[in-house]
Amino acid sequence: PPPPPPPPPPPPMEEMFGPPLDAPPPPPDAADAAEGVVPPPDLSDAEGAMLWAVLEVANEALMESDPNLQVTEGGVKDIQADVLEKVFGVMEKQGRTELVEEDRAYIHRRVSALVAKALTTGRRFAKLDRIVCNVGGARGWVPGTVQALNEDDPSDPTGLRPLPYVVKIDPPESRLVSVPKDTNECARAEVCFGTREDGLWFTRMCLPKAVKRGSQRSGRRFGKGDRVACAVEDESGDFSDWAAGEVVEVDHAVAEDWRGDVLMAGGLAPYRVLLDSGATVLVHADEHWLVRDLTLQPAGPRVAADGTRCLKRMGKRRTGDGWESFDHTTRKVRKLADGSSDDDD
């Protein structure tokens, strides 16, 4: 009799396992991480060998995707568990005890996606942060508020490179734009400009173009001669600091100007501040996240690479005989009856 026909090839890996995923975390030492993965006690010798074969390929893929070992041990184990569950389950269902090339290719794609997702953590900005975005054209940069982080990029079929930020541009445009890279060429913090080149242009761009109902206050929070802390770019340009200075002018007139065929309107910058460093900056909005009373906000990091974020409106500090809370907008200070138990959020 003729030999039986060969078994049909397995379906595509994505059909069996689902799409490669958009992405989670990476590894420390693959050999050390493997020690933490213990096969279930009810596996046969063949199934145990199959599990370790899957794990070996997964660890190989982890080392390729994260050669600098940036992923935590817990993240590595999560990736290993994800791959084991999917690949081992399919092999068991198909009655296979050996890996084929399609299995290996899928493991590498899956691990690469998971590692890519893990490495998107640690963005410079958080949701609701104020930033300026490079939208190209004659105007170049526009201010807005971060609405989302690490969104899927519809132009990336692999799903491995999410968009760092989705930003809602200020009125009158009031539209959503995506930031393709988390770099200064694409996005930077909205601060009091003037310490770097093009500061006046950035100030014009950030001057409010529309006023929200109820947002106007009677008078300015500070007067000429007041000591303040201004939000400025740090030395790297990637993050921001609070810099000490003195208000030298209130309601500074900013003239309109042309860039190419685009006319940027001028207006009144609430304050012109001479920093202790000798630089002069313009405060384009009288907001607590741009300018604060120096007695309530000492000079120092505002947003830093180590995770420091000094942006909250309300704060709390220890005094000689207890604790007090303060409001950076109103500049009001009150004593706390029971100290640190009061919530400063």
ABEGO torsion letter per residue (X at the ends): XBBBBBBBBBBBAAAAAEBAEAEBBBBBBAAAAAAABBBBAABBAAAAAAAAAAAAAAAAAAAAABAAGABBAAAAAAAAAAAAAAAAAAAAAAGBABBBAAAAAAAAAAAAAAAAAAAABGBABBBGBBBBBBAEEAAGBBBBBBABBGBBBAABAAGABBBABBBBBBOAAGBBBBBABBBAAABBBBBBBGABBGAAAAAAAABBABBBBGABBBEBABBBGBBBBBBBBBAAGABBBBBBBBBABBGBBBBBBBBEABBBBBEBBABBBBBAAGBBBBBABBBAAABBBAAABBBEBABBAAGBBBABABBBBBBAAEBBBBBAAAGBBBBBAAEAABBAX
